[in-house]
């Protein structure tokens, strides 16, 4: 991701993560196949996305639809925590060790903040989690640790799955709204606090 100097954050790429993935489609005769017969392959998805670099809270919240709700620093999409059937995706679908899998569009995406994904982006040692990506409204999404290194759950956050306090933002501490991944459903975004693009 880059800043264009005009108040925008630009993401260009192919949608594939910069880490290895699980094997998709899930192969017959394997243990995962007993639980999830995901037949989808992973293929490149052209990306050319623009996010506001200085997002603002909107007067009203926006709903999150199916498909990308944001993008990880790995270059792959972040989907909200529900499957297309409305189930808890992490509990009902087979995810790889990075908390991701593919869908009917062959897009690799994350539902869950596995420790492997967090460590791949930034090894957490103490304090607030690092930035893990940006949602479509431009606000950042951080790992599951909040101020003073407190492990957060959904009950610690608002209905959009975020809160506001100073965090590291583009190299400096800024008092800004931001989302968090958590280990409990819905895992990431519940609604958009800003205006999605």
N, CA and C atoms as an extended XYZ file, in Angstrom:
591
Properties=species:S:1:pos:R:3:atomname:S:1:resname:S:1:resid:I:1 pbc="F F F"
N         0.841       -1.172        0.000 N   UNK     1
C         0.000        0.000        0.000 CA  UNK     1
C         0.883        1.231        0.000 C   UNK     1
N         0.421        2.231       -0.716 N   UNK     2
C         1.175        3.474       -0.794 CA  UNK     2
C         0.243        4.656       -0.579 C   UNK     2
N         0.805        5.777       -0.173 N   UNK     3
C         0.070        7.032       -0.071 CA  UNK     3
C         0.336        7.814       -1.342 C   UNK     3
N        -0.715        8.414       -1.930 N   UNK     4
C        -0.523        9.113       -3.201 CA  UNK     4
C        -0.250       10.605       -3.056 C   UNK     4
N        -0.243       11.127       -1.825 N   UNK     5
C         0.003       12.546       -1.619 CA  UNK     5
C        -1.240       13.398       -1.770 C   UNK     5
N        -2.357       12.798       -2.146 N   UNK     6
C        -3.622       13.515       -2.311 CA  UNK     6
C        -4.678       13.037       -1.322 C   UNK     6
N        -4.231       12.497       -0.198 N   UNK     7
C        -5.170       12.039        0.821 CA  UNK     7
C        -5.713       10.647        0.596 C   UNK     7
N        -5.058        9.886       -0.270 N   UNK     8
C        -5.525        8.533       -0.565 CA  UNK     8
C        -4.454        7.496       -0.258 C   UNK     8
N        -4.914        6.327        0.115 N   UNK     9
C        -4.059        5.161        0.295 CA  UNK     9
C        -4.394        4.220       -0.858 C   UNK     9
N        -3.402        3.774       -1.594 N   UNK    10
C        -3.613        2.977       -2.802 CA  UNK    10
C        -3.105        1.554       -2.581 C   UNK    10
N        -3.936        0.593       -2.955 N   UNK    11
C        -3.555       -0.817       -2.919 CA  UNK    11
C        -3.637       -1.359       -4.331 C   UNK    11
N        -2.522       -1.848       -4.823 N   UNK    12
C        -2.487       -2.516       -6.125 CA  UNK    12
C        -1.839       -3.870       -5.928 C   UNK    12
N        -2.345       -4.855       -6.627 N   UNK    13
C        -1.769       -6.178       -6.496 CA  UNK    13
C        -2.618       -7.221       -7.177 C   UNK    13
N        -2.408       -8.471       -6.763 N   UNK    14
C        -3.134       -9.582       -7.381 CA  UNK    14
C        -4.024      -10.329       -6.390 C   UNK    14
N        -4.150       -9.814       -5.159 N   UNK    15
C        -5.019      -10.430       -4.169 CA  UNK    15
C        -4.459      -11.674       -3.505 C   UNK    15
N        -3.304      -12.126       -3.958 N   UNK    16
C        -2.694      -13.316       -3.359 CA  UNK    16
C        -1.860      -12.895       -2.155 C   UNK    16
N        -1.890      -13.674       -1.076 N   UNK    17
C        -1.119      -13.298        0.105 CA  UNK    17
C         0.368      -13.502       -0.112 C   UNK    17
N         1.163      -12.806        0.690 N   UNK    18
C         2.618      -12.956        0.608 CA  UNK    18
C         3.115      -14.043        1.562 C   UNK    18
N         2.291      -15.053        1.773 N   UNK    19
C         2.648      -16.218        2.588 CA  UNK    19
C         2.046      -17.453        1.932 C   UNK    19
N         2.505      -18.651        2.289 N   UNK    20
C         1.897      -19.865        1.736 CA  UNK    20
C         0.454      -20.001        2.221 C   UNK    20
N        -0.353      -20.723        1.474 N   UNK    21
C        -1.745      -20.960        1.867 CA  UNK    21
C        -1.967      -22.454        2.071 C   UNK    21
N        -3.141      -22.769        2.595 N   UNK    22
C        -3.554      -24.160        2.655 CA  UNK    22
C        -3.805      -24.680        1.250 C   UNK    22
N        -4.089      -25.966        1.127 N   UNK    23
C        -4.334      -26.577       -0.185 CA  UNK    23
C        -5.821      -26.479       -0.502 C   UNK    23
N        -6.132      -25.735       -1.545 N   UNK    24
C        -7.505      -25.578       -2.029 CA  UNK    24
C        -7.502      -25.841       -3.524 C   UNK    24
N        -8.464      -26.607       -4.043 N   UNK    25
C        -9.594      -27.160       -3.314 CA  UNK    25
C        -9.148      -28.223       -2.313 C   UNK    25
N       -10.003      -28.440       -1.315 N   UNK    26
C        -9.719      -29.475       -0.322 CA  UNK    26
C        -9.818      -30.830       -1.012 C   UNK    26
N        -8.797      -31.634       -0.834 N   UNK    27
C        -8.661      -32.883       -1.580 CA  UNK    27
C        -9.449      -34.040       -0.956 C   UNK    27
N       -10.172      -34.820       -1.800 N   UNK    28
C       -10.841      -36.022       -1.297 CA  UNK    28
C        -9.814      -36.956       -0.650 C   UNK    28
N       -10.241      -37.636        0.393 N   UNK    29
C        -9.359      -38.573        1.078 CA  UNK    29
C        -8.528      -37.943        2.173 C   UNK    29
N        -8.598      -36.604        2.327 N   UNK    30
C        -7.862      -35.937        3.398 CA  UNK    30
C        -8.800      -35.699        4.578 C   UNK    30
N        -8.228      -35.535        5.758 N   UNK    31
C        -9.035      -35.287        6.950 CA  UNK    31
C        -9.902      -34.027        6.804 C   UNK    31
N        -9.378      -32.903        6.294 N   UNK    32
C       -10.238      -31.725        6.152 CA  UNK    32
C       -11.470      -31.968        5.278 C   UNK    32
N       -11.356      -32.868        4.304 N   UNK    33
C       -12.459      -33.146        3.378 CA  UNK    33
C       -13.684      -33.698        4.107 C   UNK    33
N       -13.467      -34.347        5.234 N   UNK    34
C       -14.575      -34.870        6.034 CA  UNK    34
C       -15.445      -33.725        6.547 C   UNK    34
N       -14.818      -32.579        6.828 N   UNK    35
C       -15.513      -31.456        7.452 CA  UNK    35
C       -15.940      -30.371        6.476 C   UNK    35
N       -15.199      -30.182        5.412 N   UNK    36
C       -15.483      -29.087        4.480 CA  UNK    36
C       -14.978      -29.486        3.106 C   UNK    36
N       -15.863      -29.561        2.161 N   UNK    37
C       -15.479      -29.983        0.809 CA  UNK    37
C       -15.310      -28.785       -0.117 C   UNK    37
N       -14.676      -27.751        0.383 N   UNK    38
C       -14.468      -26.539       -0.411 CA  UNK    38
C       -13.830      -26.903       -1.753 C   UNK    38
N       -14.577      -26.739       -2.865 N   UNK    39
C       -14.076      -27.139       -4.175 CA  UNK    39
C       -13.332      -26.030       -4.917 C   UNK    39
N       -13.163      -24.887       -4.280 N   UNK    40
C       -12.663      -23.697       -4.971 CA  UNK    40
C       -11.141      -23.618       -4.992 C   UNK    40
N       -10.624      -23.134       -6.100 N   UNK    41
C        -9.190      -22.904       -6.242 CA  UNK    41
C        -8.865      -21.485       -5.791 C   UNK    41
N        -7.598      -21.202       -5.620 N   UNK    42
C        -7.130      -19.843       -5.350 CA  UNK    42
C        -6.537      -19.316       -6.644 C   UNK    42
N        -6.998      -18.146       -7.060 N   UNK    43
C        -6.424      -17.549       -8.264 CA  UNK    43
C        -6.236      -16.049       -8.056 C   UNK    43
N        -5.350      -15.435       -8.842 N   UNK    44
C        -5.125      -13.993       -8.717 CA  UNK    44
C        -6.407      -13.203       -8.969 C   UNK    44
N        -6.544      -12.099       -8.254 N   UNK    45
C        -7.673      -11.179       -8.391 CA  UNK    45
C        -7.082       -9.786       -8.575 C   UNK    45
N        -7.250       -9.174       -9.736 N   UNK    46
C        -6.660       -7.843       -9.924 CA  UNK    46
C        -7.183       -6.843       -8.892 C   UNK    46
N        -6.265       -6.143       -8.249 N   UNK    47
C        -6.624       -5.161       -7.228 CA  UNK    47
C        -6.123       -3.789       -7.616 C   UNK    47
N        -6.987       -2.812       -7.522 N   UNK    48
C        -6.634       -1.404       -7.673 CA  UNK    48
C        -7.638       -0.643       -6.818 C   UNK    48
N        -7.356       -0.566       -5.514 N   UNK    49
C        -8.286        0.005       -4.541 CA  UNK    49
C        -7.744        1.315       -3.992 C   UNK    49
N        -8.658        2.232       -3.721 N   UNK    50
C        -8.321        3.511       -3.115 CA  UNK    50
C        -9.095        3.656       -1.812 C   UNK    50
N        -8.386        3.979       -0.742 N   UNK    51
C        -8.989        4.204        0.568 CA  UNK    51
C        -8.626        5.620        1.013 C   UNK    51
N        -9.461        6.261        1.832 N   UNK    52
C        -9.044        7.550        2.388 CA  UNK    52
C        -7.889        7.349        3.369 C   UNK    52
N        -6.849        8.147        3.235 N   UNK    53
C        -5.691        8.030        4.125 CA  UNK    53
C        -5.976        8.628        5.497 C   UNK    53
N        -6.937        9.549        5.552 N   UNK    54
C        -7.336       10.175        6.808 CA  UNK    54
C        -8.838       10.004        6.978 C   UNK    54
N        -9.287        8.780        7.264 N   UNK    55
C       -10.726        8.505        7.307 CA  UNK    55
C       -11.430        9.282        8.415 C   UNK    55
N       -12.698        9.557        8.177 N   UNK    56
C       -13.531       10.275        9.137 CA  UNK    56
C       -14.711        9.401        9.534 C   UNK    56
N       -15.139        9.532       10.777 N   UNK    57
C       -16.328        8.810       11.220 CA  UNK    57
C       -17.545        9.409       10.526 C   UNK    57
N       -18.409        8.558        9.990 N   UNK    58
C       -19.613        9.002        9.292 CA  UNK    58
C       -20.722        9.296       10.301 C   UNK    58
N       -21.725       10.066        9.864 N   UNK    59
C       -22.868       10.374       10.727 CA  UNK    59
C       -23.661        9.115       11.051 C   UNK    59
N       -23.713        8.183       10.104 N   UNK    60
C       -24.403        6.913       10.327 CA  UNK    60
C       -23.488        5.768        9.914 C   UNK    60
N       -23.648        4.657       10.598 N   UNK    61
C       -22.853        3.468       10.283 CA  UNK    61
C       -23.386        2.815        9.012 C   UNK    61
N       -22.554        2.023        8.338 N   UNK    62
C       -22.949        1.309        7.122 CA  UNK    62
C       -22.829       -0.190        7.348 C   UNK    62
N       -23.707       -0.934        6.690 N   UNK    63
C       -23.672       -2.397        6.779 CA  UNK    63
C       -22.498       -2.960        5.990 C   UNK    63
N       -22.030       -4.103        6.424 N   UNK    64
C       -20.970       -4.832        5.736 CA  UNK    64
C       -21.622       -5.944        4.928 C   UNK    64
N       -21.349       -5.999        3.642 N   UNK    65
C       -21.908       -7.047        2.795 CA  UNK    65
C       -20.972       -8.236        2.692 C   UNK    65
N       -21.359       -9.195        1.867 N   UNK    66
C       -20.476      -10.328        1.608 CA  UNK    66
C       -19.388       -9.882        0.639 C   UNK    66
N       -18.253      -10.523        0.708 N   UNK    67
C       -17.115      -10.129       -0.112 CA  UNK    67
C       -16.150       -9.306        0.712 C   UNK    67
N       -15.176       -8.676        0.061 N   UNK    68
C       -14.152       -7.937        0.798 CA  UNK    68
C       -14.727       -6.795        1.636 C   UNK    68
N       -14.366       -6.786        2.923 N   UNK    69
C       -14.701       -5.680        3.819 CA  UNK    69
C       -13.471       -4.809        4.028 C   UNK    69
N       -12.316       -5.331        3.617 N   UNK    70
C       -11.054       -4.636        3.745 CA  UNK    70
C        -9.946       -5.509        3.192 C   UNK    70
N        -8.707       -5.054        3.395 N   UNK    71
C        -7.548       -5.786        2.882 CA  UNK    71
C        -6.441       -5.800        3.920 C   UNK    71
N        -5.826       -6.961        4.063 N   UNK    72
C        -4.717       -7.155        4.981 CA  UNK    72
C        -3.435       -6.577        4.384 C   UNK    72
N        -2.465       -6.336        5.236 N   UNK    73
C        -1.154       -5.902        4.758 CA  UNK    73
C        -0.467       -6.983        3.937 C   UNK    73
N        -0.983       -8.204        3.969 N   UNK    74
C        -0.440       -9.281        3.140 CA  UNK    74
C        -0.885       -9.159        1.686 C   UNK    74
N        -1.872       -8.297        1.413 N   UNK    75
C        -2.394       -8.122        0.059 CA  UNK    75
C        -3.680       -8.866       -0.218 C   UNK    75
N        -4.179       -9.646        0.736 N   UNK    76
C        -5.405      -10.420        0.536 CA  UNK    76
C        -6.589       -9.785        1.255 C   UNK    76
N        -7.776      -10.163        0.804 N   UNK    77
C        -9.019       -9.601        1.332 CA  UNK    77
C        -9.309      -10.068        2.754 C   UNK    77
N       -10.032       -9.225        3.479 N   UNK    78
C       -10.593       -9.559        4.787 CA  UNK    78
C       -12.107       -9.578        4.609 C   UNK    78
N       -12.739      -10.706        4.934 N   UNK    79
C       -14.203      -10.817        4.935 CA  UNK    79
C       -14.673      -10.751        6.386 C   UNK    79
N       -15.926      -10.348        6.591 N   UNK    80
C       -16.441      -10.379        7.963 CA  UNK    80
C       -16.537      -11.827        8.432 C   UNK    80
N       -16.958      -12.039        9.654 N   UNK    81
C       -16.872      -13.354       10.275 CA  UNK    81
C       -17.901      -14.378        9.870 C   UNK    81
N       -18.929      -13.984        9.101 N   UNK    82
C       -19.981      -14.934        8.732 CA  UNK    82
C       -19.718      -15.546        7.362 C   UNK    82
N       -20.135      -16.792        7.214 N   UNK    83
C       -20.065      -17.460        5.912 CA  UNK    83
C       -21.238      -16.992        5.056 C   UNK    83
N       -21.279      -17.412        3.806 N   UNK    84
C       -22.401      -17.043        2.932 CA  UNK    84
C       -23.716      -17.642        3.421 C   UNK    84
N       -23.644      -18.664        4.272 N   UNK    85
C       -24.851      -19.258        4.860 CA  UNK    85
C       -25.244      -18.568        6.162 C   UNK    85
N       -24.454      -17.584        6.580 N   UNK    86
C       -24.741      -16.867        7.812 CA  UNK    86
C       -24.183      -17.518        9.060 C   UNK    86
N       -23.371      -18.547        8.893 N   UNK    87
C       -22.741      -19.233       10.026 CA  UNK    87
C       -21.445      -18.541       10.426 C   UNK    87
N       -20.966      -18.875       11.598 N   UNK    88
C       -19.645      -18.464       12.054 CA  UNK    88
C       -18.628      -19.171       11.151 C   UNK    88
N       -17.987      -18.425       10.258 N   UNK    89
C       -17.110      -19.038        9.251 CA  UNK    89
C       -15.956      -19.816        9.882 C   UNK    89
N       -15.373      -19.291       10.948 N   UNK    90
C       -14.234      -19.980       11.569 CA  UNK    90
C       -14.652      -21.288       12.236 C   UNK    90
N       -15.904      -21.378       12.669 N   UNK    91
C       -16.384      -22.595       13.329 CA  UNK    91
C       -16.943      -23.614       12.345 C   UNK    91
N       -17.406      -23.162       11.174 N   UNK    92
C       -18.112      -24.054       10.255 CA  UNK    92
C       -17.404      -24.304        8.926 C   UNK    92
N       -16.304      -23.614        8.679 N   UNK    93
C       -15.583      -23.802        7.422 CA  UNK    93
C       -14.120      -24.090        7.722 C   UNK    93
N       -13.448      -24.762        6.806 N   UNK    94
C       -12.045      -25.106        6.989 CA  UNK    94
C       -11.191      -23.910        6.562 C   UNK    94
N       -10.431      -23.385        7.515 N   UNK    95
C        -9.507      -22.287        7.250 CA  UNK    95
C        -8.085      -22.816        7.379 C   UNK    95
N        -7.164      -22.204        6.649 N   UNK    96
C        -5.771      -22.622        6.786 CA  UNK    96
C        -5.160      -22.003        8.040 C   UNK    96
N        -3.878      -22.250        8.269 N   UNK    97
C        -3.253      -21.789        9.509 CA  UNK    97
C        -3.162      -20.272        9.606 C   UNK    97
N        -3.420      -19.569        8.501 N   UNK    98
C        -3.424      -18.112        8.516 CA  UNK    98
C        -4.832      -17.547        8.703 C   UNK    98
N        -5.829      -18.421        8.881 N   UNK    99
C        -7.203      -17.964        9.087 CA  UNK    99
C        -7.928      -17.635        7.802 C   UNK    99
N        -7.436      -18.190        6.673 N   UNK   100
C        -8.039      -17.881        5.386 CA  UNK   100
C        -8.408      -19.108        4.587 C   UNK   100
N        -9.128      -18.865        3.511 N   UNK   101
C        -9.491      -19.901        2.539 CA  UNK   101
C        -9.973      -19.193        1.279 C   UNK   101
N       -10.553      -19.936        0.359 N   UNK   102
C       -11.018      -19.347       -0.892 CA  UNK   102
C       -12.526      -19.504       -1.015 C   UNK   102
N       -13.117      -18.720       -1.909 N   UNK   103
C       -14.564      -18.782       -2.114 CA  UNK   103
C       -14.880      -19.088       -3.576 C   UNK   103
N       -16.147      -18.991       -3.945 N   UNK   104
C       -16.583      -19.319       -5.300 CA  UNK   104
C       -16.023      -18.413       -6.379 C   UNK   104
N       -15.453      -17.268       -5.999 N   UNK   105
C       -14.801      -16.386       -6.972 CA  UNK   105
C       -13.305      -16.674       -7.060 C   UNK   105
N       -12.846      -17.692       -6.346 N   UNK   106
C       -11.422      -18.082       -6.258 CA  UNK   106
C       -10.576      -17.047       -5.527 C   UNK   106
N       -11.224      -16.184       -4.740 N   UNK   107
C       -10.509      -15.153       -3.985 CA  UNK   107
C       -10.086      -15.710       -2.624 C   UNK   107
N        -8.795      -15.679       -2.346 N   UNK   108
C        -8.306      -16.028       -1.018 CA  UNK   108
C        -8.656      -14.871       -0.090 C   UNK   108
N        -9.136      -15.197        1.113 N   UNK   109
C        -9.521      -14.161        2.067 CA  UNK   109
C        -9.457      -14.702        3.490 C   UNK   109
N        -9.407      -13.767        4.436 N   UNK   110
C        -9.338      -14.102        5.856 CA  UNK   110
C       -10.689      -13.871        6.529 C   UNK   110
N       -10.993      -14.729        7.508 N   UNK   111
C       -12.119      -14.518        8.414 CA  UNK   111
C       -11.636      -14.364        9.851 C   UNK   111
N       -10.490      -14.953       10.161 N   UNK   112
C       -10.064      -15.163       11.541 CA  UNK   112
C        -8.613      -14.707       11.726 C   UNK   112
N        -8.288      -14.108       12.885 N   UNK   113
C        -6.934      -13.591       13.110 CA  UNK   113
C        -5.985      -14.614       13.718 C   UNK   113
N        -5.628      -15.632       12.981 N   UNK   114
C        -4.756      -16.661       13.557 CA  UNK   114
C        -3.433      -16.049       14.017 C   UNK   114
N        -2.802      -16.713       14.974 N   UNK   115
C        -1.502      -16.231       15.443 CA  UNK   115
C        -0.469      -16.291       14.330 C   UNK   115
N        -0.598      -17.251       13.423 N   UNK   116
C         0.338      -17.319       12.295 CA  UNK   116
C         0.214      -16.073       11.422 C   UNK   116
N        -1.007      -15.627       11.179 N   UNK   117
C        -1.200      -14.405       10.391 CA  UNK   117
C        -0.621      -13.206       11.126 C   UNK   117
N        -0.920      -13.091       12.407 N   UNK   118
C        -0.397      -11.964       13.182 CA  UNK   118
C         1.127      -11.953       13.180 C   UNK   118
N         1.735      -13.114       13.423 N   UNK   119
C         3.197      -13.190       13.460 CA  UNK   119
C         3.813      -12.931       12.093 C   UNK   119
N         3.103      -13.304       11.036 N   UNK   120
C         3.613      -13.050        9.691 CA  UNK   120
C         3.683      -11.542        9.420 C   UNK   120
N         2.690      -10.807        9.907 N   UNK   121
C         2.657       -9.358        9.694 CA  UNK   121
C         3.596       -8.651       10.660 C   UNK   121
N         3.523       -9.027       11.931 N   UNK   122
C         4.338       -8.370       12.956 CA  UNK   122
C         4.280       -9.205       14.227 C   UNK   122
N         5.397       -9.660       14.711 N   UNK   123
C         5.423      -10.458       15.932 CA  UNK   123
C         5.068       -9.578       17.125 C   UNK   123
N         4.011       -9.948       17.837 N   UNK   124
C         3.555       -9.186       18.999 CA  UNK   124
C         4.353       -9.609       20.219 C   UNK   124
N         4.978       -8.652       20.872 N   UNK   125
C         5.724       -8.968       22.086 CA  UNK   125
C         5.044       -8.375       23.311 C   UNK   125
N         4.526       -7.167       23.199 N   UNK   126
C         3.812       -6.539       24.311 CA  UNK   126
C         3.094       -5.304       23.789 C   UNK   126
N         2.203       -4.779       24.622 N   UNK   127
C         1.494       -3.559       24.264 CA  UNK   127
C         0.420       -3.777       23.213 C   UNK   127
N         0.042       -2.695       22.566 N   UNK   128
C        -1.025       -2.694       21.568 CA  UNK   128
C        -0.592       -3.477       20.334 C   UNK   128
N        -1.523       -4.218       19.761 N   UNK   129
C        -1.227       -4.952       18.521 CA  UNK   129
C        -0.889       -3.998       17.387 C   UNK   129
N        -0.168       -4.522       16.428 N   UNK   130
C         0.211       -3.757       15.242 CA  UNK   130
C        -0.943       -3.689       14.246 C   UNK   130
N        -0.845       -2.745       13.348 N   UNK   131
C        -1.778       -2.618       12.229 CA  UNK   131
C        -1.692       -3.874       11.373 C   UNK   131
N        -2.859       -4.425       11.016 N   UNK   132
C        -2.895       -5.635       10.188 CA  UNK   132
C        -3.504       -5.387        8.820 C   UNK   132
N        -4.163       -4.244        8.628 N   UNK   133
C        -4.777       -3.957        7.338 CA  UNK   133
C        -5.670       -2.740        7.419 C   UNK   133
N        -6.416       -2.526        6.349 N   UNK   134
C        -7.333       -1.389        6.253 CA  UNK   134
C        -8.689       -1.881        5.776 C   UNK   134
N        -9.738       -1.358        6.391 N   UNK   135
C       -11.076       -1.694        5.951 CA  UNK   135
C       -11.467       -0.722        4.830 C   UNK   135
N       -12.566       -1.006        4.129 N   UNK   136
C       -12.932       -0.221        2.949 CA  UNK   136
C       -13.244        1.238        3.257 C   UNK   136
N       -13.524        1.567        4.518 N   UNK   137
C       -13.758        2.969        4.885 CA  UNK   137
C       -12.461        3.700        5.214 C   UNK   137
N       -11.327        3.000        5.127 N   UNK   138
C       -10.028        3.619        5.359 CA  UNK   138
C        -9.485        3.449        6.760 C   UNK   138
N       -10.341        3.088        7.717 N   UNK   139
C        -9.845        2.888        9.079 CA  UNK   139
C        -9.018        1.608        9.163 C   UNK   139
N        -8.017        1.629       10.026 N   UNK   140
C        -7.150        0.479       10.194 CA  UNK   140
C        -7.787       -0.610       11.031 C   UNK   140
N        -7.301       -1.822       10.826 N   UNK   141
C        -7.680       -2.941       11.692 CA  UNK   141
C        -6.399       -3.480       12.320 C   UNK   141
N        -6.428       -3.586       13.637 N   UNK   142
C        -5.272       -4.003       14.420 CA  UNK   142
C        -5.522       -5.393       14.985 C   UNK   142
N        -4.485       -6.017       15.484 N   UNK   143
C        -4.610       -7.334       16.095 CA  UNK   143
C        -5.445       -7.295       17.367 C   UNK   143
N        -5.510       -8.405       18.107 N   UNK   144
C        -6.446       -8.535       19.224 CA  UNK   144
C        -6.019       -7.911       20.555 C   UNK   144
N        -4.879       -7.234       20.596 N   UNK   145
C        -4.428       -6.637       21.849 CA  UNK   145
C        -4.634       -5.132       21.818 C   UNK   145
N        -5.291       -4.609       22.861 N   UNK   146
C        -5.577       -3.185       22.963 CA  UNK   146
C        -4.556       -2.467       23.819 C   UNK   146
N        -5.001       -1.361       24.388 N   UNK   147
C        -4.120       -0.555       25.228 CA  UNK   147
C        -3.547       -1.389       26.368 C   UNK   147
N        -2.287       -1.145       26.673 N   UNK   148
C        -1.559       -1.846       27.741 CA  UNK   148
C        -1.493       -3.353       27.530 C   UNK   148
N        -1.665       -3.804       26.292 N   UNK   149
C        -1.542       -5.217       25.974 CA  UNK   149
C        -2.719       -6.070       26.394 C   UNK   149
N        -3.873       -5.443       26.680 N   UNK   150
C        -5.059       -6.205       27.095 CA  UNK   150
C        -5.609       -6.991       25.910 C   UNK   150
N        -5.818       -8.301       26.111 N   UNK   151
C        -6.447       -9.125       25.084 CA  UNK   151
C        -7.921       -8.746       25.010 C   UNK   151
N        -8.351       -8.281       23.845 N   UNK   152
C        -9.717       -7.793       23.670 CA  UNK   152
C       -10.662       -8.896       23.235 C   UNK   152
N       -11.920       -8.725       23.573 N   UNK   153
C       -12.989       -9.559       23.034 CA  UNK   153
C       -14.033       -8.611       22.453 C   UNK   153
N       -15.020       -9.154       21.788 N   UNK   154
C       -16.046       -8.320       21.155 CA  UNK   154
C       -16.738       -7.405       22.152 C   UNK   154
N       -16.910       -7.845       23.388 N   UNK   155
C       -17.603       -7.022       24.387 CA  UNK   155
C       -16.811       -5.770       24.766 C   UNK   155
N       -15.517       -5.735       24.461 N   UNK   156
C       -14.696       -4.561       24.752 CA  UNK   156
C       -14.804       -3.491       23.666 C   UNK   156
N       -15.478       -3.817       22.579 N   UNK   157
C       -15.520       -2.952       21.402 CA  UNK   157
C       -16.953       -2.531       21.096 C   UNK   157
N       -17.120       -1.530       20.237 N   UNK   158
C       -18.465       -1.095       19.869 CA  UNK   158
C       -19.076       -2.038       18.835 C   UNK   158
N       -20.283       -1.721       18.361 N   UNK   159
C       -20.987       -2.605       17.436 CA  UNK   159
C       -20.269       -2.778       16.103 C   UNK   159
N       -19.397       -1.832       15.749 N   UNK   160
C       -18.619       -1.969       14.512 CA  UNK   160
C       -17.322       -2.744       14.744 C   UNK   160
N       -17.052       -3.083       15.999 N   UNK   161
C       -15.883       -3.872       16.398 CA  UNK   161
C       -14.624       -3.017       16.478 C   UNK   161
N       -14.812       -1.796       16.994 N   UNK   162
C       -13.676       -0.907       17.139 CA  UNK   162
C       -13.847        0.040       18.309 C   UNK   162
N       -12.925        0.985       18.414 N   UNK   163
C       -12.964        2.045       19.418 CA  UNK   163
C       -11.935        3.099       19.015 C   UNK   163
N       -11.847        4.147       19.825 N   UNK   164
C       -10.946        5.250       19.496 CA  UNK   164
C        -9.997        5.519       20.655 C   UNK   164
N        -8.726        5.557       20.344 N   UNK   165
C        -7.673        5.989       21.260 CA  UNK   165
C        -6.404        6.130       20.420 C   UNK   165
N        -5.339        6.704       20.947 N   UNK   166
C        -4.127        6.878       20.151 CA  UNK   166
C        -3.495        5.540       19.746 C   UNK   166
N        -3.179        5.428       18.460 N   UNK   167
C        -2.478        4.264       17.907 CA  UNK   167
C        -1.431        4.756       16.912 C   UNK   167
N        -0.504        3.882       16.585 N   UNK   168
C         0.494        4.211       15.576 CA  UNK   168
C        -0.176        4.210       14.209 C   UNK   168
N        -0.146        5.359       13.530 N   UNK   169
C        -0.839        5.549       12.254 CA  UNK   169
C         0.096        6.307       11.323 C   UNK   169
N         0.549        5.664       10.293 N   UNK   170
C         1.487        6.276        9.344 CA  UNK   170
C         2.711        6.861       10.046 C   UNK   170
N         3.242        6.097       11.001 N   UNK   171
C         4.501        6.464       11.643 CA  UNK   171
C         4.404        7.387       12.833 C   UNK   171
N         3.192        7.817       13.214 N   UNK   172
C         3.065        8.671       14.391 CA  UNK   172
C         1.829        8.278       15.190 C   UNK   172
N         1.820        8.652       16.464 N   UNK   173
C         0.674        8.350       17.321 CA  UNK   173
C        -0.456        9.320       16.990 C   UNK   173
N        -1.626        8.757       16.680 N   UNK   174
C        -2.794        9.552       16.296 CA  UNK   174
C        -4.002        9.022       17.067 C   UNK   174
N        -4.808        9.937       17.610 N   UNK   175
C        -6.052        9.559       18.286 CA  UNK   175
C        -7.106        9.343       17.202 C   UNK   175
N        -7.335        8.094       16.846 N   UNK   176
C        -8.184        7.779       15.703 CA  UNK   176
C        -9.011        6.526       15.986 C   UNK   176
N       -10.205        6.494       15.422 N   UNK   177
C       -11.022        5.287       15.490 CA  UNK   177
C       -10.293        4.184       14.729 C   UNK   177
N       -10.415        2.958       15.206 N   UNK   178
C        -9.809        1.815       14.525 CA  UNK   178
C       -10.538        0.542       14.941 C   UNK   178
N       -10.441       -0.454       14.099 N   UNK   179
C       -11.040       -1.761       14.353 CA  UNK   179
C        -9.998       -2.690       14.962 C   UNK   179
N       -10.497       -3.780       15.556 N   UNK   180
C        -9.624       -4.832       16.071 CA  UNK   180
C       -10.121       -6.193       15.618 C   UNK   180
N        -9.191       -7.088       15.330 N   UNK   181
C        -9.503       -8.508       15.247 CA  UNK   181
C        -9.685       -8.984       16.683 C   UNK   181
N       -10.558       -9.963       16.898 N   UNK   182
C       -10.651      -10.640       18.194 CA  UNK   182
C       -10.745      -12.140       17.933 C   UNK   182
N       -10.601      -12.921       18.988 N   UNK   183
C       -10.686      -14.374       18.851 CA  UNK   183
C       -12.114      -14.889       18.988 C   UNK   183
N       -13.074      -13.986       19.222 N   UNK   184
C       -14.476      -14.394       19.299 CA  UNK   184
C       -15.264      -13.753       18.152 C   UNK   184
N       -16.347      -14.422       17.769 N   UNK   185
C       -17.198      -13.948       16.681 CA  UNK   185
C       -17.720      -12.551       17.000 C   UNK   185
N       -17.713      -11.608       16.064 N   UNK   186
C       -17.534      -11.761       14.621 CA  UNK   186
C       -16.094      -11.613       14.129 C   UNK   186
N       -15.126      -11.654       15.017 N   UNK   187
C       -13.686      -11.659       14.700 CA  UNK   187
C       -13.147      -10.330       14.182 C   UNK   187
N       -13.860       -9.671       13.304 N   UNK   188
C       -13.385       -8.375       12.811 CA  UNK   188
C       -14.539       -7.390       12.713 C   UNK   188
N       -14.773       -6.814       11.592 N   UNK   189
C       -15.714       -5.710       11.456 CA  UNK   189
C       -17.176       -6.154       11.589 C   UNK   189
N       -17.967       -5.335       12.308 N   UNK   190
C       -19.396       -5.588       12.439 CA  UNK   190
C       -20.213       -4.625       11.600 C   UNK   190
N       -19.671       -3.442       11.355 N   UNK   191
C       -20.268       -2.426       10.486 CA  UNK   191
C       -19.159       -1.427       10.174 C   UNK   191
N       -19.403       -0.568        9.203 N   UNK   192
C       -18.412        0.464        8.876 CA  UNK   192
C       -18.691        1.704        9.711 C   UNK   192
N       -17.680        2.188       10.402 N   UNK   193
C       -17.799        3.423       11.179 CA  UNK   193
C       -17.627        4.636       10.267 C   UNK   193
N       -16.872        4.459        9.195 N   UNK   194
C       -16.696        5.513        8.208 CA  UNK   194
C       -17.512        5.214        6.962 C   UNK   194
N       -17.142        5.855        5.861 N   UNK   195
C       -17.853        5.658        4.595 CA  UNK   195
C       -17.021        4.759        3.693 C   UNK   195
N       -17.505        3.534        3.410 N   UNK   196
C       -16.707        2.616        2.574 CA  UNK   196
C       -16.628        3.078        1.134 C   UNK   196
N       -15.483        2.807        0.504 N   UNK   197
C       -15.302        3.115       -0.927 CA  UNK   197
C       -15.255        1.830       -1.708 C   UNK   197
